[in-house]
Amino acid sequence: MQRRKKVLMCLVVSLFFTGNFILGVPSVPDTDIDRTEELRREIRVFNLVNGLDLTKKQMKMVLENAEKSEHLREQFKTMLLFKQNEMGIVLEEIKPHLKENRETPSFVAQNYHRLSNEIKRAKIEMDERIRELALEVKENLEQHQLYQLEQYVPCVIPPKGESRIGQAKDYKGMTKNFERIRKIPYRIYERRKDNICRRTLDGLKLHAYRGVDFNEKEMIGKVQKIYDKVRRLDAAEFEIQKETLAEELHSLIKPPLNAINLTRKIELFLLSSEIIPILEERTLKGEE
């Protein structure tokens, strides 16, 4: 019996490594993944800074506030690390009582709530102070810069042209797809409609923004409604409306309007840790 278990375990391990080899699954260290994500964040901030065209005075002000924000975040992290050690001890005290389905002693519960509330209060205090710094940045930006920031959608490759901020709105792929949808014979379209719409939704998901809530049934219904309209239009009307319909289809993967307000965007991007080395380099260059 013991020998069988050993043989089975060897087989499972062998299949695991063989499967990974066949599928070409690479072993990627966590540090590589972290660095890739860090680079992506840096590039997005670069695009925003390039698009805002900050003056030297504005850069110094944003840099100063970003450094203050980073200091507040570091303070909170230190406090959190200290409190987590204490919280771990309390949780270890709670666990055996729950394991045996016994009531947690009141003094242990009080300790837990005390620590939890201390962490919450520290987080609220940090958020409030960073928000004050963000409001100060907002007051020192010009109206056109605030508009650009409002329209900004984080991207790695900026659009071509004068306004190099946010994502490029290119609906050529979608309008070409509409043309293919229009050419499908009626019976085939009706039979395969659900599958076509589901494949479209799967493609849209790859480019969806964070925070978009996907109700698949509802989304497929919306895609189908757009496709049905695309097929009903005559050739002339289709040429007039295809860009609008593409934008309507694209809007399914966009977050609701004002999902992230202007002050929050300043906190996320202009007061981020990634912007500090960017502005340090640019302000130093300006002084040369």
N, C-alpha and C positions, 0 to 999 in steps of 0.2 A: 504493500500500500504506500509506504514511504517512498519507495523507488518510483512508483507511478507518479507521485506528486512532483518529484524532482524532474522526471522526464517531461511532464506537462509544463512545468515552469520554464525549462530550457527551451521548449517549443514556442511558448508565448514570447519569451525574450527574443528568440531568433526571428520570429515573424515580425515583431515590432521593428527591429533594426533593418530587416530585409525589406519590409514595407516602406519604411522611410527612404531606403536607398532607391527602390524602384520608382517611388513617387517623386523622388528628387526633392524631398523636404529638407531644406538646409537647417543646420543648427546655428541659429543667430543669437549671439550673446545679447543680453538685455542692454548692455552699455551701447551697442551699435544701434539698437532701436531707439534708445533715449537720445543719442546724438542726432539721429535722422530727424526726430521730432523737434529737437532743439533748433536744427538748421531750418526746418520748415517755418517755425515760429519767427526766427530771425529774418528770413526772407520776406515774410508777410509784413513785418514791421518796416523793413527797408522800403517796400513798395508804398506803404502809407506815408512815411517820412518824405520820400521823393515826390509824392503827389501833393502833399500839403505845402511844399515850398516854404518852410519856416524861415523867418528872419534869424539873424544871429542872436538877437535879444530873446526871441521866442525859444530858440534852441536851448539857451542857457537856463531859462525859466523852467522849461519842460524837464531838462536834465536834473535840475535841482529838486524838483518835485518827485521825479521818478526815483532819485536816490533816497529821498525821505520815505517814499512808499516802500522801497526795498528794505530799508532799515526797520520799518514797522512790521513787515512780513517776517523778517528774520527774528525779530523779538518774539512774535507770536509763535514761530516754529520752536524756538528755544523753550518757551513756556509750555507749549504743547508736549514736547518731548519729556519734560520734567513731570508734567501732570499725567502723561500716559503711563509712566512707570508706576506712579501711585495708583492710577486707575487699574492697571494690571493686577496689582495686589488685591484690590477690592473685588475685582471680578473673580479672582481665584477663590476668594472667600464666599462669593455668591454661588458659584458653580456646584459645590457638593450639596448644598441645601436644595437646589433645583433638581439635581440628579436623584435625590432621595424623596423628591416631591414634598419637601418640608418648607415651611414659611421662612423667608429670609429674615434674620434678626433686624430689628428696627435700627440699631446703631450702624449696621452694615449698609442698609438701604439709605440711611441719612448720608453716610459717607459718599455713596455713589452719586446721589442727587447733588450733593455739595460740589463734588468734582465736576460733574456734568455742567452745572450752572456756571462755575468759574470759567470753564472753557468757552461756553456760549457767550458769557459777558465779555471775555477777552476778544473773541472774534467780532462781536458787535462793535466794540470800541475801536478795533483796528479798521474795520470796514468804514466806520463813520469818519475817522481821521483821513483815510485814503480818499473818501468821497469829497471831503473839504479841499484836498489838494487837487482833485479832478475839477472841481468847480472853479478853482483859481486858474487852472489851465484854460478852461472853457472861456472865462472872462477875458483872457489875453489873446484869444484867437480871433481873426477877422471873420466877417460874415461868410465870405466865399470858402474859407477853410472849414468852418463849421458845416457848411453845406456838403463839401467834399467828404468830410468825416461821416456825416449822416448817411451818405450814399455808399460809403466804403463797405465792400464785401471782401473779407480776407482771401487773398489769392497768392499763388506762387509765381505764375506767369502773368504779368499785367497786360491789359489790352493795348493795342497799338494806337497811335494818334496823340493828340494834344493832351487829353485827359487820361493820364496813365495811372488811374486809381480805381480799384474795384475789379470786377470780373467783366470780361468782354462779352457783349450780348451778340452772339452769332447763332442765328437760328437756321442756317443753311441745311444742317443735318436733319433737323426736324421737318423743314419744308420739303426736302427730298423724300423723306419718309411718307409725308402726306401724299405726295405724287404717286408713290408705290401703292398706298392704301386705296387711292382712287381707281387704280387699274385692276384691282382684284375683282373678279366676277362676283355678282351679287350672291349666288348660292354658296360659293366658297367662303366669302366674307361672313355670311350669316352663320355658317357652320363652325368657322374657326375664330369668330369674333372674341370670345372669352380668352382664348389662348394668345391671340395677337395683343390684346390689351394687357394681359398679365406680363407678357414679355416686354412690352413697352414700360410698364411700371418697374420691372426688375432693372431695366436700363436707367430709368430716372433715379432710382435709389442710389446708384453708384455716384451720382453728383448732388445728392440731397444735402442741404445745409443742416447743421446741428440744430436740434430743438424741433425739427419737423416731426409731428406725430403722424405715423402711417397707419391709417385704418384701411387695410387692403381692399375690402369689399367696396367701401365708399370711393376710394381712389380709382379702382378699376371702372366703377360706374362713371366717374368724371372723364376718364380717358375715353371710354366708349362714346360718351356724349359728344366729345370733340371730334372723334373719328367719324361718327354718324353725320355730323354737320359738314365735315370735310368732303364726304362722299355726296351729300345732297346738293352742294353748290355747283352752279354751272361754271364753265372754264373761266369766264371773265370775272365773276364774283370771287372765285377761288384765288385768282392772282391778286385781287385787291385785299382779301382777308387773310391770306396764308400767314403773314408775319404776326398778325394779331392773335390768330389761333395758336401759333407756335409759342407766343408769349404766355398765352393762357395755359398751355400744356406745361410750360416751364414753371409757371407760378405754383404748380402742385408741389414742387420740392423746395419752395422758398418759405422762410419763416414768416409768421404774421407780421404786418406792418408794426413798427415800433416795438418789436419783440426785444430788441436791445436798444435802450435809449442812449442819447448822446453822451451823457455823463458816464454811463457804464462803459461805453466804447472807449472813452478817454482812459478810464481805469484799466481796461483790458489791454490796450495797445500803447497809449502814450505814457502810461505809468508802469509799464511792464519792465521786468529785469532785462529783457532783450534790447530795449531801446537805449539803455545806459552806455554800452560801448560804442554804439552807432553815433550818438550825439557827442560823446567824449571826443571821438576822432574828428568829427566835423567842426566842433568848436575850437579844437586845437589847430586845425588847418586854417580856420578863419583868422586866428591870431598870428599866423606865420607871416 
